[in-house]
Amino acid sequence: MQLDHDPPWAMQLAVRVEKAAPPAHGAVCAAVAMAVVSLLTDPRATGGEWREPVSHWEAGRIRKVARRARGSRWEAVQHLPGVTVEHAGARARAFVPGPVTEVPPELAKLQVAGLDLAGDEDPGSPPAAPYAAIALNPHVTMSTGKAAAQSGHAAHLLLRRADEQARAAWLDGGLAVHLLRGAQWADCVSRATVAVQDAGFTEVPPGTTTAIAWLVTG
């Protein structure tokens, strides 16, 4: 059973959004998902200095907060403990979780609201298997920041709950993620291994299914 921490803990996420060449919505969602699972499988999180804060966070609500950064402010957060992933022109960094009342100043300066980007003109083909397939609920309106956090949740749940053999193959294959666009939601639901039920803190009502995911291994 998950516990409620006081103060709440969260994993902070930063997305690089430059005015001249902003990334696409779907690329950001996939990059955030990959950053989340990359941090959770990093040796520092599985048996090193990050293990304790990650375990404490996972014992409560697995909150994630997406922020946007550009220029010097993006560079300023790169020294903070975390993992950066680049995917399809998007860059995202997941940070080691901590209390929401103790966000480092460099991160606190990054804006949470307003992360909303245009969709991908060409979402591209799925990567070679194994990869995580993530589908966002097309019946729910979410900003890019919200959708990215939900994608991160879906990948996180998949990492913890997937079949052991499939999970091992995904890990060995580099933790690739593919965000589905245009697929039939009902068909995706029938394949899903995990579903994200949102707590309702932002944008959507509590209990809303925002994202689902499953592993494609062949």
Phi and psi in degrees as GROMACS dihedral restraints (atoms count N, CA, C in turn):
[ dihedral_restraints ]
;  ai    aj    ak    al  type     phi  dphi    fc
    3     4     5     6     1   -76.2    20    10
    4     5     6     7     1   145.5    20    10
    6     7     8     9     1  -105.2    20    10
    7     8     9    10     1   158.0    20    10
    9    10    11    12     1   -98.9    20    10
   10    11    12    13     1   118.3    20    10
   12    13    14    15     1   -85.6    20    10
   13    14    15    16     1   148.7    20    10
   15    16    17    18     1  -130.6    20    10
   16    17    18    19     1   107.4    20    10
   18    19    20    21     1   -75.4    20    10
   19    20    21    22     1   161.9    20    10
   21    22    23    24     1   -62.0    20    10
   22    23    24    25     1   151.3    20    10
   24    25    26    27     1  -107.5    20    10
   25    26    27    28     1   153.3    20    10
   27    28    29    30     1  -152.0    20    10
   28    29    30    31     1   154.5    20    10
   30    31    32    33     1   -93.3    20    10
   31    32    33    34     1   119.5    20    10
   33    34    35    36     1   -82.4    20    10
   34    35    36    37     1   143.1    20    10
   36    37    38    39     1  -129.1    20    10
   37    38    39    40     1   136.2    20    10
   39    40    41    42     1  -121.5    20    10
   40    41    42    43     1   135.6    20    10
   42    43    44    45     1  -118.0    20    10
   43    44    45    46     1   130.5    20    10
   45    46    47    48     1   -80.2    20    10
   46    47    48    49     1   121.6    20    10
   48    49    50    51     1  -132.2    20    10
   49    50    51    52     1    95.7    20    10
   51    52    53    54     1   -87.7    20    10
   52    53    54    55     1   142.0    20    10
   54    55    56    57     1   -60.1    20    10
   55    56    57    58     1   -40.5    20    10
   57    58    59    60     1   -70.3    20    10
   58    59    60    61     1   -33.5    20    10
   60    61    62    63     1  -146.7    20    10
   61    62    63    64     1    73.2    20    10
   63    64    65    66     1   -69.3    20    10
   64    65    66    67     1   148.1    20    10
   66    67    68    69     1   -73.0    20    10
   67    68    69    70     1   167.7    20    10
   69    70    71    72     1   -87.6    20    10
   70    71    72    73     1   155.6    20    10
   72    73    74    75     1   -52.6    20    10
   73    74    75    76     1   -53.7    20    10
   75    76    77    78     1   -65.9    20    10
   76    77    78    79     1   -37.4    20    10
   78    79    80    81     1   -64.1    20    10
   79    80    81    82     1   -38.1    20    10
   81    82    83    84     1   -64.4    20    10
   82    83    84    85     1   -45.3    20    10
   84    85    86    87     1   -59.3    20    10
   85    86    87    88     1   -44.0    20    10
   87    88    89    90     1   -67.7    20    10
   88    89    90    91     1   -41.6    20    10
   90    91    92    93     1   -63.2    20    10
   91    92    93    94     1   -41.3    20    10
   93    94    95    96     1   -63.4    20    10
   94    95    96    97     1   -44.8    20    10
   96    97    98    99     1   -58.9    20    10
   97    98    99   100     1   -43.2    20    10
   99   100   101   102     1   -67.2    20    10
  100   101   102   103     1   -37.2    20    10
  102   103   104   105     1   -65.1    20    10
  103   104   105   106     1   -41.4    20    10
  105   106   107   108     1   -60.3    20    10
  106   107   108   109     1   -51.8    20    10
  108   109   110   111     1   -72.6    20    10
  109   110   111   112     1   -27.4    20    10
  111   112   113   114     1   -65.9    20    10
  112   113   114   115     1   -40.1    20    10
  114   115   116   117     1   -66.6    20    10
  115   116   117   118     1   -44.7    20    10
  117   118   119   120     1   -66.5    20    10
  118   119   120   121     1   -22.8    20    10
  120   121   122   123     1  -103.4    20    10
  121   122   123   124     1     1.2    20    10
  123   124   125   126     1   -64.8    20    10
  124   125   126   127     1   139.9    20    10
  126   127   128   129     1   -54.2    20    10
  127   128   129   130     1   -29.0    20    10
  129   130   131   132     1   -69.8    20    10
  130   131   132   133     1   -23.8    20    10
  132   133   134   135     1   -91.5    20    10
  133   134   135   136     1   -28.7    20    10
  135   136   137   138     1   -87.5    20    10
  136   137   138   139     1   -22.8    20    10
  138   139   140   141     1  -159.4    20    10
  139   140   141   142     1    11.0    20    10
  141   142   143   144     1  -117.3    20    10
  142   143   144   145     1  -147.1    20    10
  144   145   146   147     1   -71.0    20    10
  145   146   147   148     1   -15.6    20    10
  147   148   149   150     1   -92.4    20    10
  148   149   150   151     1    -8.1    20    10
  150   151   152   153     1   -60.6    20    10
  151   152   153   154     1   -45.4    20    10
  153   154   155   156     1   -63.8    20    10
  154   155   156   157     1   -50.1    20    10
  156   157   158   159     1   -64.2    20    10
  157   158   159   160     1   -35.5    20    10
  159   160   161   162     1   -65.3    20    10
  160   161   162   163     1   -44.3    20    10
  162   163   164   165     1   -63.8    20    10
  163   164   165   166     1   -41.2    20    10
  165   166   167   168     1   -62.9    20    10
  166   167   168   169     1   -43.6    20    10
  168   169   170   171     1   -63.4    20    10
  169   170   171   172     1   -45.4    20    10
  171   172   173   174     1   -68.1    20    10
  172   173   174   175     1   -20.0    20    10
  174   175   176   177     1   -73.9    20    10
  175   176   177   178     1   -15.8    20    10
  177   178   179   180     1  -111.8    20    10
  178   179   180   181     1  -154.0    20    10
  180   181   182   183     1   -73.9    20    10
  181   182   183   184     1   131.9    20    10
  183   184   185   186     1   -85.1    20    10
  184   185   186   187     1    69.0    20    10
  186   187   188   189     1   -73.2    20    10
  187   188   189   190     1   144.7    20    10
  189   190   191   192     1  -133.9    20    10
  190   191   192   193     1   139.9    20    10
  192   193   194   195     1  -124.6    20    10
  193   194   195   196     1   117.6    20    10
  195   196   197   198     1   -93.8    20    10
  196   197   198   199     1   132.3    20    10
  198   199   200   201     1  -126.4    20    10
  199   200   201   202     1   160.5    20    10
  201   202   203   204     1  -115.7    20    10
  202   203   204   205     1   147.5    20    10
  204   205   206   207     1  -145.6    20    10
  205   206   207   208     1   156.0    20    10
  207   208   209   210     1  -150.7    20    10
  208   209   210   211     1   161.1    20    10
  210   211   212   213     1    55.1    20    10
  211   212   213   214     1  -132.3    20    10
  213   214   215   216     1   -64.2    20    10
  214   215   216   217     1   -29.3    20    10
  216   217   218   219     1   -70.6    20    10
  217   218   219   220     1   -32.9    20    10
  219   220   221   222     1   -66.0    20    10
  220   221   222   223     1   -46.1    20    10
  222   223   224   225     1   -62.6    20    10
  223   224   225   226     1   -34.1    20    10
  225   226   227   228     1   -66.5    20    10
  226   227   228   229     1   -23.2    20    10
  228   229   230   231     1   -96.1    20    10
  229   230   231   232     1    -2.2    20    10
  231   232   233   234     1   -70.0    20    10
  232   233   234   235     1   -20.8    20    10
  234   235   236   237     1   -84.0    20    10
  235   236   237   238     1   -12.3    20    10
  237   238   239   240     1   -73.6    20    10
  238   239   240   241     1   146.3    20    10
  240   241   242   243     1   -57.6    20    10
  241   242   243   244     1   121.7    20    10
  243   244   245   246     1   173.1    20    10
  244   245   246   247     1  -170.7    20    10
  246   247   248   249     1  -135.1    20    10
  247   248   249   250     1   130.6    20    10
  249   250   251   252     1  -104.4    20    10
  250   251   252   253     1   137.1    20    10
  252   253   254   255     1  -126.4    20    10
  253   254   255   256     1   138.7    20    10
  255   256   257   258     1  -113.2    20    10
  256   257   258   259     1   131.7    20    10
  258   259   260   261     1  -148.7    20    10
  259   260   261   262     1   121.9    20    10
  261   262   263   264     1    50.5    20    10
  262   263   264   265     1    41.5    20    10
  264   265   266   267     1    86.6    20    10
  265   266   267   268     1    -2.2    20    10
  267   268   269   270     1  -106.0    20    10
  268   269   270   271     1   143.0    20    10
  270   271   272   273     1  -122.9    20    10
  271   272   273   274     1   130.2    20    10
  273   274   275   276     1  -137.0    20    10
  274   275   276   277     1   144.2    20    10
  276   277   278   279     1  -126.1    20    10
  277   278   279   280     1   129.2    20    10
  279   280   281   282     1  -100.6    20    10
  280   281   282   283     1   135.6    20    10
  282   283   284   285     1  -109.5    20    10
  283   284   285   286     1   153.2    20    10
  285   286   287   288     1   -58.6    20    10
  286   287   288   289     1   130.5    20    10
  288   289   290   291     1   -61.2    20    10
  289   290   291   292     1   155.2    20    10
  291   292   293   294     1  -165.5    20    10
  292   293   294   295     1   177.0    20    10
  294   295   296   297     1   -63.1    20    10
  295   296   297   298     1   141.5    20    10
  297   298   299   300     1   -68.3    20    10
  298   299   300   301     1   -15.3    20    10
  300   301   302   303     1   -86.8    20    10
  301   302   303   304     1    -3.5    20    10
  303   304   305   306     1  -127.7    20    10
  304   305   306   307     1    37.4    20    10
  306   307   308   309     1   -68.3    20    10
  307   308   309   310     1   129.5    20    10
  309   310   311   312     1   -54.9    20    10
  310   311   312   313     1   145.2    20    10
  312   313   314   315     1   -54.6    20    10
  313   314   315   316     1   -37.3    20    10
  315   316   317   318     1   -63.0    20    10
  316   317   318   319     1   -35.4    20    10
  318   319   320   321     1   -79.6    20    10
  319   320   321   322     1   -37.8    20    10
  321   322   323   324     1   -61.4    20    10
  322   323   324   325     1   -25.5    20    10
  324   325   326   327     1   -73.4    20    10
  325   326   327   328     1   -17.2    20    10
  327   328   329   330     1   -81.8    20    10
  328   329   330   331     1   135.7    20    10
  330   331   332   333     1   -74.9    20    10
  331   332   333   334     1   136.5    20    10
  333   334   335   336     1   -88.1    20    10
  334   335   336   337     1   -48.7    20    10
  336   337   338   339     1   -75.4    20    10
  337   338   339   340     1   156.0    20    10
  339   340   341   342     1    89.5    20    10
  340   341   342   343     1     6.6    20    10
  342   343   344   345     1   -85.6    20    10
  343   344   345   346     1    89.5    20    10
  345   346   347   348     1  -141.4    20    10
  346   347   348   349     1   117.0    20    10
  348   349   350   351     1  -122.3    20    10
  349   350   351   352     1   161.0    20    10
  351   352   353   354     1   -69.8    20    10
  352   353   354   355     1   154.0    20    10
  354   355   356   357     1   -72.6    20    10
  355   356   357   358     1   165.1    20    10
  357   358   359   360     1   -75.3    20    10
  358   359   360   361     1   127.8    20    10
  360   361   362   363     1   -68.0    20    10
  361   362   363   364     1   -37.3    20    10
  363   364   365   366     1  -131.9    20    10
  364   365   366   367     1    95.3    20    10
  366   367   368   369     1   -66.1    20    10
  367   368   369   370     1   -14.3    20    10
  369   370   371   372     1    82.7    20    10
  370   371   372   373     1   167.5    20    10
  372   373   374   375     1   -84.8    20    10
  373   374   375   376     1   157.8    20    10
  375   376   377   378     1   -61.6    20    10
  376   377   378   379     1   150.5    20    10
  378   379   380   381     1   -71.0    20    10
  379   380   381   382     1   172.4    20    10
  381   382   383   384     1   -65.7    20    10
  382   383   384   385     1   141.5    20    10
  384   385   386   387     1   -65.7    20    10
  385   386   387   388     1   148.9    20    10
  387   388   389   390     1   -87.2    20    10
  388   389   390   391     1   148.0    20    10
  390   391   392   393     1  -155.3    20    10
  391   392   393   394     1   161.8    20    10
  393   394   395   396     1   -92.2    20    10
  394   395   396   397     1   125.6    20    10
  396   397   398   399     1   -94.1    20    10
  397   398   399   400     1   125.9    20    10
  399   400   401   402     1  -122.3    20    10
  400   401   402   403     1   131.6    20    10
  402   403   404   405     1  -123.0    20    10
  403   404   405   406     1   131.1    20    10
  405   406   407   408     1   -92.3    20    10
  406   407   408   409     1   143.3    20    10
  408   409   410   411     1   -64.1    20    10
  409   410   411   412     1   114.5    20    10
  411   412   413   414     1   -71.5    20    10
  412   413   414   415     1   -10.2    20    10
  414   415   416   417     1   -93.8    20    10
  415   416   417   418     1     3.8    20    10
  417   418   419   420     1  -121.6    20    10
  418   419   420   421     1   127.5    20    10
  420   421   422   423     1   -86.4    20    10
  421   422   423   424     1   124.0    20    10
  423   424   425   426     1  -137.8    20    10
  424   425   426   427     1   142.8    20    10
  426   427   428   429     1   -67.6    20    10
  427   428   429   430     1   168.7    20    10
  429   430   431   432     1   -61.6    20    10
  430   431   432   433     1   -40.2    20    10
  432   433   434   435     1   -60.4    20    10
  433   434   435   436     1   -45.3    20    10
  435   436   437   438     1   -66.0    20    10
  436   437   438   439     1   -45.9    20    10
  438   439   440   441     1   -62.6    20    10
  439   440   441   442     1   -36.9    20    10
  441   442   443   444     1   -66.3    20    10
  442   443   444   445     1   -44.0    20    10
  444   445   446   447     1   -62.0    20    10
  445   446   447   448     1   -40.1    20    10
  447   448   449   450     1   -67.5    20    10
  448   449   450   451     1   -35.4    20    10
  450   451   452   453     1   -64.2    20    10
  451   452   453   454     1   -40.9    20    10
  453   454   455   456     1   -62.5    20    10
  454   455   456   457     1   -40.4    20    10
  456   457   458   459     1   -60.0    20    10
  457   458   459   460     1   -46.1    20    10
  459   460   461   462     1   -61.7    20    10
  460   461   462   463     1   -44.9    20    10
  462   463   464   465     1   -64.7    20    10
  463   464   465   466     1   -37.8    20    10
  465   466   467   468     1   -62.1    20    10
  466   467   468   469     1   -50.4    20    10
  468   469   470   471     1   -61.2    20    10
  469   470   471   472     1   -39.3    20    10
  471   472   473   474     1   -63.7    20    10
  472   473   474   475     1   -41.0    20    10
  474   475   476   477     1   -59.4    20    10
  475   476   477   478     1   -38.4    20    10
  477   478   479   480     1   -86.1    20    10
  478   479   480   481     1   -24.3    20    10
  480   481   482   483     1  -117.3    20    10
  481   482   483   484     1    -7.3    20    10
  483   484   485   486     1   -69.5    20    10
  484   485   486   487     1   158.6    20    10
  486   487   488   489     1   -51.5    20    10
  487   488   489   490     1   136.2    20    10
  489   490   491   492     1   -58.8    20    10
  490   491   492   493     1   -42.1    20    10
  492   493   494   495     1   -67.5    20    10
  493   494   495   496     1   -43.2    20    10
  495   496   497   498     1   -66.0    20    10
  496   497   498   499     1   -39.7    20    10
  498   499   500   501     1   -62.4    20    10
  499   500   501   502     1   -43.4    20    10
  501   502   503   504     1   -61.7    20    10
  502   503   504   505     1   -40.5    20    10
  504   505   506   507     1   -64.6    20    10
  505   506   507   508     1   -40.2    20    10
  507   508   509   510     1   -62.5    20    10
  508   509   510   511     1   -44.6    20    10
  510   511   512   513     1   -61.2    20    10
  511   512   513   514     1   -47.7    20    10
  513   514   515   516     1   -64.7    20    10
  514   515   516   517     1   -29.0    20    10
  516   517   518   519     1   -84.2    20    10
  517   518   519   520     1    -1.2    20    10
  519   520   521   522     1   100.1    20    10
  520   521   522   523     1    10.4    20    10
  522   523   524   525     1    61.0    20    10
  523   524   525   526     1    41.9    20    10
  525   526   527   528     1   -66.9    20    10
  526   527   528   529     1   148.9    20    10
  528   529   530   531     1  -131.1    20    10
  529   530   531   532     1   141.0    20    10
  531   532   533   534     1  -130.6    20    10
  532   533   534   535     1   122.0    20    10
  534   535   536   537     1   -89.4    20    10
  535   536   537   538     1   120.6    20    10
  537   538   539   540     1   -80.3    20    10
  538   539   540   541     1   134.9    20    10
  540   541   542   543     1  -129.1    20    10
  541   542   543   544     1   136.3    20    10
  543   544   545   546     1    85.6    20    10
  544   545   546   547     1    -2.4    20    10
  546   547   548   549     1   -79.2    20    10
  547   548   549   550     1   154.2    20    10
  549   550   551   552     1   -69.9    20    10
  550   551   552   553     1   125.3    20    10
  552   553   554   555     1   -59.9    20    10
  553   554   555   556     1   -43.3    20    10
  555   556   557   558     1   -61.4    20    10
  556   557   558   559     1   -38.1    20    10
  558   559   560   561     1   -66.5    20    10
  559   560   561   562     1   -41.2    20    10
  561   562   563   564     1   -63.4    20    10
  562   563   564   565     1   -42.9    20    10
  564   565   566   567     1   -59.6    20    10
  565   566   567   568     1   -38.1    20    10
  567   568   569   570     1   -67.0    20    10
  568   569   570   571     1   -22.2    20    10
  570   571   572   573     1   -93.9    20    10
  571   572   573   574     1   -19.3    20    10
  573   574   575   576     1   -63.7    20    10
  574   575   576   577     1   141.3    20    10
  576   577   578   579     1   -93.7    20    10
  577   578   579   580     1   -35.6    20    10
  579   580   581   582     1  -134.0    20    10
  580   581   582   583     1   153.4    20    10
  582   583   584   585     1  -134.8    20    10
  583   584   585   586     1   139.2    20    10
  585   586   587   588     1   -93.8    20    10
  586   587   588   589     1   120.6    20    10
  588   589   590   591     1  -103.7    20    10
  589   590   591   592     1   110.4    20    10
  591   592   593   594     1   -70.4    20    10
  592   593   594   595     1   144.5    20    10
  594   595   596   597     1   -77.3    20    10
  595   596   597   598     1   -13.6    20    10
  597   598   599   600     1    84.9    20    10
  598   599   600   601     1    20.4    20    10
  600   601   602   603     1   -72.4    20    10
  601   602   603   604     1   -33.7    20    10
  603   604   605   606     1  -141.6    20    10
  604   605   606   607     1   141.3    20    10
  606   607   608   609     1    70.7    20    10
  607   608   609   610     1   -36.6    20    10
  609   610   611   612     1  -129.2    20    10
  610   611   612   613     1   156.3    20    10
  612   613   614   615     1   -67.0    20    10
  613   614   615   616     1   152.1    20    10
  615   616   617   618     1   -56.3    20    10
  616   617   618   619     1   140.7    20    10
  618   619   620   621     1    87.4    20    10
  619   620   621   622     1    -2.9    20    10
  621   622   623   624     1   -67.0    20    10
  622   623   624   625     1   132.5    20    10
  624   625   626   627     1   -79.8    20    10
  625   626   627   628     1   113.5    20    10
  627   628   629   630     1  -101.1    20    10
  628   629   630   631     1   -33.7    20    10
  630   631   632   633     1  -152.6    20    10
  631   632   633   634     1   152.4    20    10
  633   634   635   636     1  -135.1    20    10
  634   635   636   637     1   161.7    20    10
  636   637   638   639     1  -155.5    20    10
  637   638   639   640     1   156.3    20    10
  639   640   641   642     1  -155.8    20    10
  640   641   642   643     1   163.4    20    10
  642   643   644   645     1   -97.1    20    10
  643   644   645   646     1   135.2    20    10
  645   646   647   648     1  -106.4    20    10
  646   647   648   649     1   116.3    20    10
  648   649   650   651     1  -112.4    20    10
  649   650   651   652     1    -3.4    20    10
